[in-house]
Amino acid sequence: MCGIAGYTGPRQAAPVLLEALKKLEYRGYDSAGIALVESGQIQVRKARGRLQHLIDITGNGEETPGHVGIGHTRWATHGEPSDRNSHPHLSNDERFAVVHNGIIENFRQLKEMLISRGYHFNSDTDSEVVSNLMQECDQGSLVETLRAAALYLEGSYALGVLSLDEPGSIAALRKDSPLVIGRGEGENFLVSDIPAILSHTRDIYLLEDGEIALLTGSEVLFFDAFGAPSRKDIFHVDWDVSAAEKGGFEHFMMKEIMEQPRALQETLRP
């Protein structure tokens, strides 16, 4: 299972992203990366191997400026473990960056379609089709572009997306893959699992299948599958971090045993 992190707010984003990714290491991974919006560009840093390698080359994030960003730990499904197959992935015009957890089942057909329209690919992953689909489907609105791109996708996915046209925002969408949004004071967070943000906030939204969220530092907006604004209840997490990490089970071993069928299903998904 891949791990996703996102942050938008007044703080330097990279250290927050790396901290969240460290708390998602239990999901398993072979590489890691972050993308940040800074000075009119999306800056991407990636590293194969342990997360500590990425932490080292970014100076624990302190050497990577930007107040809005997304991060990812990758467990290889399509494409070998390597820097070029690591997330985040940029669109050809470098205006969109995408992190993805899940499997895009029709990515080969989508890749062929995009190549026929002049796009090139820098990785062997299924995930890179999403970043180029964002460029192909550009509607002038991050939410509408993500909604249009998602109409092409078959399979499971949790997506976090940056756009240079909306540099203070992160868009998120899920289908059969978890995403959690944390609401802070003048800042907001996106993660794959609740424990990754409990040191920052205990007020969370659980994104549902087909919902799109748009995060800025000041607010979180939600949209249904048709693009209409929607409302969501916020939940306050009152568990301690250890209990949250155990997912309601008494022991980590029991949690791992109960998660094995889902993990096997994801592994065998074509």
C-alpha atoms as one frame of an Amber mdcrd trajectory, in Angstrom:
protein
   0.000   0.000   0.000   1.318   3.419  -0.907   1.163   6.343   1.506  -0.072
   9.845   0.639   0.511  13.117   2.468  -0.451  16.702   1.702  -0.123  20.053
   3.440  -1.253  23.613   2.756  -0.775  26.438   5.223   1.709  28.973   6.583
   4.421  26.513   7.575   7.174  25.175   5.372   5.446  22.147   3.870   8.313
  19.703   3.328   9.073  18.932   7.011   5.358  18.364   7.659   5.114  16.009
   4.670   8.196  14.029   5.686   6.901  13.656   9.240   3.584  12.322   7.929
   5.303   9.934   5.506   7.424   8.590   8.345   4.239   7.714  10.214   2.985
   5.911   7.094   6.094   3.737   6.712   4.213   0.750   8.135   2.259   0.558
   4.854   5.409  -0.642   3.098   7.335   1.178   0.363  10.382   1.070  -1.891
  10.779   4.785  -2.672   9.511   8.187  -1.600   9.056  11.684  -2.967   7.602
  15.130  -2.394   6.394  17.958  -4.650   6.043  21.584  -3.603   4.750  24.714
  -5.291   7.430  27.394  -5.122   8.268  30.465  -7.220   5.877  29.580 -10.028
   7.131  26.003 -10.381   6.398  22.578  -8.972   9.618  21.320  -7.399   9.924
  17.522  -7.102  12.408  15.557  -4.998  12.469  11.736  -5.118  14.626   8.957
  -3.724  14.635   5.191  -4.076  14.991   3.176  -0.893  14.425   4.242   2.679
  12.566   7.419   3.516  15.648   8.534   5.411  17.397   8.982   2.054  14.783
  11.553   1.018  15.032  13.200   4.424  18.808  13.453   4.034  18.818  14.937
   0.519  16.231  17.559   1.505  17.866  18.486   4.813  14.823  17.135   6.648
  12.767  19.295   4.313  14.374  22.523   5.479  16.234  22.923   2.164  13.031
  22.532   0.130  10.909  25.713   0.319   7.188  26.003  -0.311   4.026  26.182
   1.788   1.910  23.788  -0.286   2.938  20.265  -1.172   2.178  16.577  -1.546
   4.244  13.518  -0.648   4.226   9.798  -1.306   5.738   6.483  -0.300   5.521
   3.983  -3.163   5.033   0.230  -3.156   5.818  -0.861  -6.710   2.998  -2.436
  -8.733   3.747  -1.221 -12.271   7.398  -0.424 -12.913  10.458  -1.396 -10.895
  11.568   0.498  -7.785  13.534   3.497  -9.090  13.735   7.259  -8.840  11.914
   7.736 -12.140   9.036   5.477 -11.095   8.693   7.225  -7.747   5.903   9.696
  -7.118   4.964  12.529  -7.440   4.535  12.507 -11.220   4.395  15.690 -13.294
   2.309  16.334 -16.384   4.215  17.012 -19.605   3.708  20.758 -19.204   4.790
  20.495 -15.529   1.652  22.325 -14.399   0.177  19.372 -12.491   1.707  16.989
  -9.952  -0.019  13.802  -8.810   0.407  11.217  -6.061  -1.612   8.021  -6.304
  -2.391   4.986  -4.190  -4.153   2.092  -5.911  -4.123   0.551  -9.369  -5.386
   2.111 -12.609  -6.603  -1.006 -14.387  -6.974   0.579 -17.832  -3.717   2.530
 -17.758  -2.290   0.829 -20.861  -5.220   1.964 -23.000  -5.025   5.454 -21.510
  -1.282   5.596 -22.089  -1.698   4.613 -25.736  -4.396   7.262 -26.181  -2.228
   9.964 -24.634   0.849   8.961 -26.652  -1.249   9.207 -29.816  -2.055  12.777
 -28.788   1.598  13.713 -28.404   2.270  13.006 -24.734   5.446  11.310 -23.550
   6.027   9.292 -20.392   9.013   9.321 -18.068   8.076   6.284 -15.981   6.666
   2.775 -16.302   3.899   3.421 -13.779   0.147   3.398 -14.144   0.026   6.570
 -12.052   1.701   8.866 -14.585  -1.326   8.609 -16.868  -3.256  10.609 -14.261
  -0.903  13.598 -14.355  -1.043  13.700 -18.159  -4.814  13.215 -18.108  -4.997
  16.301 -15.904  -3.241  18.269 -18.630  -5.393  16.724 -21.368  -8.641  17.402
 -19.477  -7.758  20.888 -18.222 -10.998  22.765 -17.504  -9.427  25.872 -15.992
 -10.496  24.699 -12.517  -8.564  22.168 -10.450 -11.721  20.491  -9.156 -13.375
  20.291 -12.576 -10.162  19.076 -14.205  -9.770  16.291 -11.652 -13.424  15.333
 -12.065 -13.031  15.212 -15.864  -9.844  13.132 -15.649 -11.437  10.680 -13.212
 -14.131   9.819 -15.755 -11.434   7.970 -17.717 -10.115   5.957 -14.773 -10.964
   2.341 -14.004  -9.681   0.677 -10.861  -8.923   1.895  -7.360  -7.309   5.167
  -6.495  -6.634   7.791  -3.901  -5.263  10.931  -5.546  -3.616  14.111  -4.349
  -3.048  16.800  -6.994  -1.228  20.136  -7.230  -1.783  22.727  -9.960   0.277
  25.801 -10.808  -2.953  27.575 -11.747  -4.203  27.223  -8.148  -0.895  27.301
  -6.268  -2.375  27.453  -2.781  -4.582  24.388  -3.216  -4.527  20.601  -3.113
  -7.287  18.559  -4.744  -8.071  15.056  -3.512 -10.274  12.248  -4.816 -10.764
   8.643  -3.783 -12.293   5.412  -5.014 -11.806   2.210  -3.003  -8.677   3.613
  -1.347  -8.661   5.644   1.880  -8.008   9.372   2.258  -8.289  11.447   5.418
  -8.347  15.240   5.648  -7.226  17.005   8.799  -8.496  20.493   9.632  -6.074
  22.725  11.477  -5.920  26.388  12.461  -5.133  28.185   9.212  -3.723  24.977
   7.728  -5.062  21.689   6.393  -3.686  18.201   5.889  -4.217  15.207   3.600
  -3.100  11.683   4.532  -3.802   8.026   3.883  -4.349   7.191   7.543  -5.394
   9.084  10.667  -2.295   8.569  12.889  -0.133  10.469  10.398  -1.702  13.821
  11.399  -2.668  13.389  15.060   0.332  15.443  16.179  -1.152  18.407  14.275
  -4.926  18.056  14.535  -7.643  15.748  15.807 -10.414  17.219  13.667 -10.821
  15.130  10.533 -12.984  14.481   7.505 -13.228  11.014   5.968 -13.442  11.333
   2.196 -16.011   9.022   0.583 -15.834   7.277  -2.792 -16.372   9.718  -5.642
 -16.023  12.824  -3.485 -13.531  15.549  -4.365 -11.990  17.793  -1.731 -10.232
  21.095  -2.350  -7.870  22.082   0.443  -6.453  25.559   1.003  -4.856  26.936
   4.132  -8.119  28.541   5.230 -10.799  26.025   4.238 -11.745  22.629   2.851
 -14.455  22.459   0.191 -16.220  19.265  -0.875 -17.866  18.334  -4.157 -19.913
  15.318  -5.193 -19.279  13.175  -8.270 -21.241  15.656 -10.398 -19.194  18.632
  -9.223 -21.901  20.080  -6.986 -20.784  21.508  -3.613 -21.535  19.215  -0.681
 -21.303  19.318   3.104 -19.484  16.888   5.371 -19.482  16.267   9.084 -16.218
  16.695  10.904 -15.060  14.066  13.389 -12.977  14.673  16.487 -10.489  11.891
  17.163 -10.162  11.232  20.872  -8.065   8.048  20.694  -4.417   8.160  21.625
  -1.878   7.677  18.846  -1.107   4.082  19.812  -4.794   3.134  19.703  -5.220
   4.882  16.362  -2.280   3.026  14.876  -3.831  -0.267  15.995  -7.008   0.598
  14.100  -9.291  -0.467  16.931  -7.544  -3.802  17.531  -5.990  -4.711  20.867
  -2.620  -5.649  19.357  -0.682  -4.792  16.184  -0.445  -8.517  15.388  -4.235
  -8.840  15.342  -4.493  -5.744  13.125  -2.003  -7.235  10.660  -3.817 -10.592
  10.638  -7.180  -8.962   9.941  -5.717  -6.775   7.179  -4.155  -9.705   5.295
  -7.201 -10.512   3.090  -7.420  -6.908   1.867  -3.652  -6.731   1.327  -3.752
  -9.989  -0.652  -6.674  -8.734  -2.737  -4.763  -5.553  -3.621  -1.660  -7.573
  -4.495  -3.606  -9.872  -6.840  -5.593  -7.075  -8.487  -4.747  -7.184 -12.259
